[in-house]
Amino acid sequence: MELSDQEQFRRESLKELRAMGIDPYPAAMYPTNALAQEIKDNFKDDDEPRQVCLAGRLMSRRVMGKASFMELLDSSGRIQVYVTRDDICPEDDEEKTMYNKVFKKLLDIGDFVGIEGFVFRTQMGEITVHAKKLTVLSKSLRPLPIVKYKDGVAYDKFDDPDLRYRQRYVDLIVNDGVKETFLKRTKVIKTLRSVLDEAGYTEVETPILQSIPGGASARPFITHHNTLDIDLYCRIATELYLKRLIVGGFEGVYEIGKNFRNEGMDRNHNPEFTCMELYVAYKDYNWMMDFTEKLLERIAIATNGSTKVQIGDHEVDFKAPYRRLPILEAIKEKTGYDLEGMSEDEMREVAKKCGVEVTPAMGKGKLIDEIFGETCEGTFIQPTFITDYPVEMSPLTKMHRSKPGLTERFELMVNGKELANAYSELNDPIDQYERFQDQLRLSQKGDDEAMFIDQDFIRALEYGMPPTSGIGIGIDRLVMLMTGQTTIQEVLFFPQMKPESKE
């Protein structure tokens, strides 16, 4: 491995520390009792000087003869530390010589150190820790990209997306605000889980490796199990297993976990993504719309203190209620074309006029989906329930109780993208088997996203499933909305990327 001059210099410093009897990677626990932000929040000028012990990463240093200032970064933020040779080594001249060498020459930006001392305010008004003892805790062998500021504006920034996403560990260290996005992600999931638990629903786990990928129309990842000598699929959804649990007697179940789809990657899609799916017995899609409004309103307030979130140029308000609009009416409203009652060939011509690239594998459902995606989806900025999808688009959904040819399904659109998908669940096993047969015919026409026939799921339905409503919410997209981000890569610690160039 070829090293830069800086990397070589740090390795030489590492050797010198060891030669001086200083372990650059000590194994003993370091007894911290304070964090940077907590120290600053609780400081009072008229209190007795508080004794603290903290640890963190050295982010800057100003050496001024015997005295120095440095900035320490810990998990809560940054704090200034005042260090003097005479405080660290009050009597021993040999130790003072060692201190000069260690602090001025062998410590580098990025190293971890421990500080014991007391808190005071400098003449410039900055809350600072006066160090009485300094301990080397971990040596950094690569230099950090230091972001510089002038008049409050950052320059020399570490802002190349390719580098930021590959080296998220560096991104978190040097770029302000990145960590806050992921702390908000945690808040979103904790609030979501709290609402579902308070409602009395049971969190469960279902298989990630499945013999049949079901519950969605998507292309799966395929792997092979050597012992069983069978192909398995990374799940594309948790739906069919969760509904088996409703059959088994659970009244409400949910799962928050990873799904995998072997499809395109862009600002809104990653091959693996986190999804929450919820199924509740004796409910329908109307109830689920009401529940979803309340859920998202509470998440927004818990995450941001308000129902309103600024996303680019748009202010999105999650306060209930949301508009409810049937999909065919949405298409008619945006394009002027009324697709109701049209044949597949007629829809194909409309799709071409709307700029959709059509293929022989597309049935009515796929054509409607593509027309809506091309002409309508991006126009719904405020939360909007798009409802009553045609049966061809919804193989797992109950037929509409009053609108022939349609189903009781909604998708929630926010900021021009789908956030949630929900149904009154199909619980008629004969109808479900016929829908699977329709999907098989689409597959034979070349649709590689058509569903497989899951015979065991049919068998489960034959034992009887109560009326049920279910919903899936994309957690990554939800976090994007709640944090005002416009790309999914900003809310994933480690998004999938092409292999790194050997150069």
N, C-alpha and C positions, 0 to 999 in steps of 0.2 A: 504494500500500500504506500503510495507516494504521499508524503506529508507536506503541508504548507510550512512556511517559515514560522508562522504563529503556532502551529500544532507541534512542530519540533521544539520550539522554545518552551512550550508548556510541559512537554515530556522531560526536558532537561530540569525544569523547576521541580517536577515530581521526584526525579532522582535526588536532587539536592535536599528536598524535604526529608526523604527517607534517610539520607546520609547524616542529617542532623538529628536523627532519632524521632522525627515527627511522622506519625502514621497518617498519610493523606486520606485514608479510608477507614477510620476507627470503627470497631465493631460495637463498642459500648453504647448504651442508650444515652441520649443527651436530654437532660431534665428541663425541658422548656416549661414555662408557666405563664406565657403571655404571647399575644399576637399583635402585629403592628397596628392594625386598625383599632383593636380593643384598647391598646395603650393610648392612642390619640383620642379616642372617644371618651375615655374616663379620666383624662388628665385634668387636674385643677391646680392653678398656680399657688394657691395658699395651702395645699396639702403638704405633708411631710414627703420628701423624695421617695418615690416608690422603687423598690428593688425588683428588678425583672431579669428573667433569663429567656432569651428568644434565639431562634435560629432561622437562617434563610440564605438566599443567594445574593452574593455581592454584585450590585448592578452599576455602581459608579464609585469613584474614589478621588478625593482631592488631598494630596499630600502637601503639607505646609510646615516643613521642618520637623519639630518633635510632635506636632499635632496634625491630625488628619480628620477629614469628614468622609464618611462613606454612606451609600444608600443600600439598605437591606430589603430584599423582596421575600415575603413569606406568603402563605396561602391566602392571607387576608388583604395584602397590599404592601406598600412601601413605607419605610420609616428611616429617618436619618440617624446615623450613629457617629458619635464623637469619640475619637481614639487618640490617646497620647502615650508616647513611649514610657514616660515616668509613672503613669498610672498602671500600665500593664506590667512593667518591670521596675518597681519603685527603688530597689536597692542594688540588685546584682548587675554589675557592668557587663558581664558575659551574656546575661540574658538580654540586656539592652541591645547589644551587638546582634544577637540572634534575632530579636524582634525587628530591628532595622532591615535585616536581610529578608526575613519572612514577609513582613507587611509591605515593604516597598518594592521588593524584587520577585518574590516567589508566589505571592497571591495574585490572582488574575480575576478579571471580570467574569462572572459565572460560577466562581468557586462558592461552595457552601461553608459558612462559618457559624459558630455559636458565640453569642455575646451575653455576658453577665455584667450588670451595672445598674444605674438608677436613671430615672426619667427627669428631664428638666426642659426649660424653654430657652432657646438661644436669644441673643440680643436682637436677632432678625425676626424673632417671633415664632420660630419653628420648633415644634415638639420633637425632642431628640433623646436618644439613649446615650448616656455617658458610660463608655465601656470601662470596666475594671478588669475584665478577663476576656480573652479572645481565643477560640479553639477552632482549628481547621477540622472540618467535618467531611468534606469531599472535594477532590480536585477536578476541575473541569478541563478536559483536554482539547476541546474545540472552542474557538472564540464565538461569542454570540454576535449576531448582527445587531448592533446598537442603534436604536431609533433615536435620532436627535430632534430637538424641538427648538424653535426660534419664534418668539412672540406667540407662543401657544400653538404653533403650526408644526406638524411633524414633517421631517424630510429624512433622506437616507432610509426610507421605510422598507421593512420586510413585507412587501405587499404583492409579490408574484404569486398568484393563486396556485400554480403548480407546486411551488416550494412550500407554501403555507399548508396545503392539504397533505402533502407527503410528510412534512416535518411539523405536524401539529404541536409536538412538544416545544418546538422553538416558537411557533406562532403564539402559543399560550403564554410564554415567558415575556416576549417583547412587545406584543400588540395589545394595547388597552382595549377592553370591551369584549374580547374573544371569550374569555372565561365567563363573563356575565351571561353571554348567550347560552352557554352550556349549564350554568346554574339555573337559568330560567327553564331550560329543558327539563331539568330535574323537578322544578316546581310544577310544571305542566303535568307531568306524569304522576307526581304525588297527589295533586289535586284531583285528577281524573280517577285515580284509584280510591281516594277518600270518598268521592261522590258515589261510586259504585258500591263500595263497602257499606256506606251508610244506608244505601237503598236495600241492603240485605242480599246482594248478589255474591256468588262464590267465585273467587279467582281460581282457575284450574290451569293445567298444562296438558297439551296434546302433542302427538308425535310431529317432529320436524321432518324425519325421513318417512315417506309414505309410499305404499305400493301403488296407489293411484292418486295423482294430484287433482284435487277437486276443490270446489267452492268458489272458483273464479274462472274467467276466460283469459288464460295467459300461457305463455310458453315456459315449461319448467326446466330446471337443471336436473340432469340425470347422473346418477352414480351407480356403483355396483357393489353389492354385498357379497364378499367372497364365500363366507360360510354357508349362507343360504343359496348362493349362486343365482341371485335374482337382481334385476335392476330396481333401484329405488329412486324416488324423486324428492328433491327438497320442496317442502310444501309451498304452495302459492297462496294458500289461505287456510284458516283454521275452521271454517264454517261447518263442514260436514261432520267433523268430530264433535264440535260443540253441540250441534243439534242431536247427535246420538245421546249426549248427556241429558238433554231435555226429554228425550224418549225414556231415558232411564230414571226420571223422576226429579231431577233438579228443576227448580222453578225459574232460576236466573243464574247464568254462568257467563264469565268473561275471561278473556286471555289477552295479555299484553306481551307480544313476542315478535320474533323475526319471521318474515316471509321472504321468499326468494323467487324472482322472475327473470328468466333469461332473455331479456328484451333490451331495448335501447337505453342509453344513458344521456341525460341532459340536465338542465337546471332544475327539473322537477322529479327526476327519476334516478334511483340508484338500484343496482341489481338485488341488494338485500335492503330491506326497509322494515321499520317497526310499525306494527298495526295493533289496534285494539279492536276485538270483536266481542259483542255482547248479544246474548239471546235471552229473552224473557217470555215465559209462557203466559198465555191468556191476554196478550197484548197485540196491537196491530200497528201499521205504519203511521197512522194518525197520532197515536200515543207516543210513538218513537220520535216524531217531529217535535212534539211538546217537550219530551225529555231531553232531546238534543239541544234545543234552545237554552234550557236552564243549565245544562251541563257546560256549554261553551261560555255562557255569560259568567258562570262562577269561575271557570278557569281563567278567563280574561282578567277578572277583578283580582284573583289571587296572584296572578303573574305580574300584572302591570298597575294594579290599583284603580283600574278604570275598564269599562267595557270597550273603550275606543283604542285602536292601535294604528299608528302611522306606518304605512307600508309603501315606500317610495313616494309617489305623488298622491296616494290615496289614503284617506282616513277611513278605516273599516270599523264599524260599530257592531259589536256582538250582542247588544241588548235585544232581548226578545220583544215582540215576535218577528219572525222572518217572512218574507214574501214566499208564497207557494204558487208554482206555475207549472202546468202540465207540459211535457217535453214537446209535443206536437204543436201546442199553442206558442211555445217559445220559438220554435223554428218558423212558424207562420209570422210571428211578431217581428222577427229579425230579418227574414228573407222574403216574405210575401208568398211563399209556397205552402199550400195546405197538403200535407202528405197523407192525411187520413183517407183510407180507402184506395190509395194508389197501389198499383201492381209493382212487382219487383223491378220490371223493366222501366216503368215510369219513374220510380225512385232513382234508378241508375242514371237516367237522363238529368234529373234534378241535381244529383250529386255532381255530375260533370259540370253543370252550369255554375255550381257553387265552388268549383275549384278542387273537388275531391278526386284523387286518383283512384279509379275503381278497378277491381279485378273480378274474374269469374267466380272466385271463392266467396265473394260478399253476398250474403243474404239480406233480407229486409232489415233485420236488426243491426247488422254491421253498417249498412248504408245510412240508417237513421243516426247511428252513433257517430259516424264520420261527418255527416252533414252538420249535426249539432256541434261537434268539436271544432269544425272549421269556421262556422258562422256565428255561433252563439256563446259557447263556453267562456271565451275570454272577455265577454261583455258584462258578466255578472260580477260586480265588485263587492257590493254588500251581500251578506249571507242570504242565499236564495235557495229554497227547496224546489228542485226540478222533479216533477212527479209523473206518475201514471205512464210508465214506459210500455211500449208494445211488447207482446209476449215473446216475440222473436229475440228480443234483447235480454230477456230475463228468465233463464231456464230454471231458476230455483225459487221463483216468486209466485205467490198465489194470484189467481186471476182476479181482476177488479170486480167488486161486488155489483157494480152498476154500469160499467163501461165495457162492452164486449170487445175482445181483442187486445185489451190493455191489462196491465198488472198493477198491483199495489206496491209500488216501488218508488223510492225517491233517492236522488243524489243531491248532496248539499254543495253548492258552488260558492266559493269565497275568493275574492281577488282574482277572478278569472280562471280558477282551477277547482277540480273536484276535491273535496275534503272528506266526504263521507258517502257511504252507499248503504241503503237499508231497504228492508222488505217487510211486508206481511209474508211470513215464510210459507212456502208450498208444503203442505202436509198430506196431500193425497198421493199415495204411493203409485197408483196407476198413472195419474197425470204426470208425476215426476219421471216415471220410466219412459213415457212417450216423449217428454222434453229431452231426456238424455239421448233417445233415438234420433231426435232432430239434430242434436249436437253431433252425433256420430256421422250423420249425412253431411253436415258442414265440413267435418274433418276429412271425409272422403273426397270432397270437392277441393280440398287444399287449404282449409283454414287451420293453421297450426296452433291457434289459440282456443279452438273448440274444446268443450269439456269431454272427459272420459266418462264411460258408464261405470258407476260405482254400485255394484250389485249388493254389497253389504249394507250400504246406506239405504238402498231400496228395502232390503229386508228389515232394517231398523224401523223405517216408516210403516212397514206392514204391521208391526207390533203396536203402532199408534203413537202419534206425536200430537200434543194439544195445540190449539191455535197459538202461534208464537210470532213475535217480531224480533228481528235481528238487525244489527248495524255493524259496519266496519269503519273505523276512523283511522286515517293515516297519521301516525304520531309525528313523523318527520315534517309533513306539511303543516300540521297543527302548530308545531314549534316554530316553523318559518313564519307563520302568521302572527303568533304571539310575540315574536322577537323582531318583527319588521324586516326579516331577511328575504331576499328574492331568489336565492339559489339553495338547493338542498344540501350542497357541499358545506355550507356555512353552519349547518346544525348537526352535522355528523362529525364525530371526532376524527374518524378515519374513513373517508369516502373511498369507494373503489376507483382505481386509476390504472392507466396503462403502465406496463413495466417501466421502471426508471431507465433512462438512457445510460449505457455503459460509460459514456463520456462523463 
